[in-house]
Amino acid sequence: MAEYTLVHNEAENKYEYHIDGNIAHITYDNQDGVLHITHTIVPEALAGKGLAKILTIDVMNEVEKQGLKVQPQCSYTVAFMEKNPEFQRLLG
């Protein structure tokens, strides 16, 4: 897996990767320390590289470091949580 730097864009409620002039991101709504994950977006130019999964793993690790919880709402994150039970401890 490639290494990417996770950027927390708090002003826009997004976690982002900036890659080759493109931005892949996860948006959320913070409700009392529970991040309601609303969208996972990977631009077409970055598609097919497993980037959504890598980004989601990085976001889950960051959420855990911050002592927060998640509530998946976008279809990608819902499916990710079902396939990766090691992150289900973060459900809030």
C-alpha positions in Angstrom: 0.0 0.0 0.0 1.2 3.5 -0.8 1.6 6.0 2.0 -0.5 9.1 2.0 -0.7 12.0 4.4 -4.1 12.5 6.1 -5.2 16.1 6.3 -8.0 17.1 8.7 -9.9 20.0 7.1 -11.9 21.0 10.2 -13.4 24.0 8.5 -15.2 21.8 6.0 -15.6 18.7 8.2 -13.4 16.5 5.9 -10.5 14.2 6.1 -8.5 14.5 2.9 -5.7 13.1 0.8 -4.2 15.5 -1.6 -2.7 13.5 -4.5 -1.5 14.8 -7.9 -3.8 17.8 -7.8 -6.8 15.7 -6.8 -8.5 15.4 -3.4 -10.0 12.2 -2.1 -12.0 12.8 1.1 -14.4 11.6 3.7 -17.0 14.1 5.0 -18.6 13.9 8.4 -20.9 15.7 10.8 -19.6 15.8 14.4 -22.5 15.2 16.8 -21.3 15.3 20.4 -18.1 13.3 19.6 -19.7 10.9 17.2 -18.6 11.5 13.6 -21.5 10.7 11.3 -19.6 9.7 8.1 -21.7 11.1 5.3 -19.6 10.7 2.1 -16.5 8.9 0.9 -15.3 10.5 -2.4 -12.4 9.4 -4.6 -12.0 11.3 -7.8 -12.1 9.4 -11.1 -8.4 10.2 -11.7 -7.5 8.2 -8.5 -10.0 5.4 -8.9 -9.1 1.7 -8.9 -6.1 2.0 -6.4 -7.9 1.0 -3.3 -7.7 4.6 -2.1 -11.2 4.6 -0.4 -10.1 1.7 1.8 -6.8 3.3 2.7 -8.4 6.6 3.5 -11.1 5.0 5.6 -8.5 3.1 7.6 -6.5 6.3 8.2 -9.7 8.1 9.3 -10.7 5.3 11.7 -7.2 5.3 13.3 -7.4 9.1 13.7 -10.9 8.8 15.2 -9.6 6.3 17.7 -6.6 8.5 18.6 -8.9 11.4 19.2 -11.2 9.3 21.5 -14.2 9.8 19.2 -16.7 7.4 17.8 -18.2 6.9 14.3 -21.7 6.4 12.9 -21.4 5.3 9.2 -24.1 6.8 7.0 -22.5 6.5 3.5 -22.8 3.2 1.8 -19.1 2.7 1.4 -18.4 3.2 5.1 -21.3 1.0 6.1 -19.9 -1.8 4.0 -16.3 -1.1 5.2 -17.4 -1.6 8.8 -19.2 -4.8 8.0 -16.1 -6.2 6.3 -13.6 -4.9 9.0 -14.9 -6.0 12.4 -11.7 -4.8 14.0 -13.0 -1.2 13.7 -16.5 -1.9 15.0 -15.3 -0.9 18.5 -15.5 2.7 17.2 -19.2 2.6 16.5 -21.1 5.1 18.6 
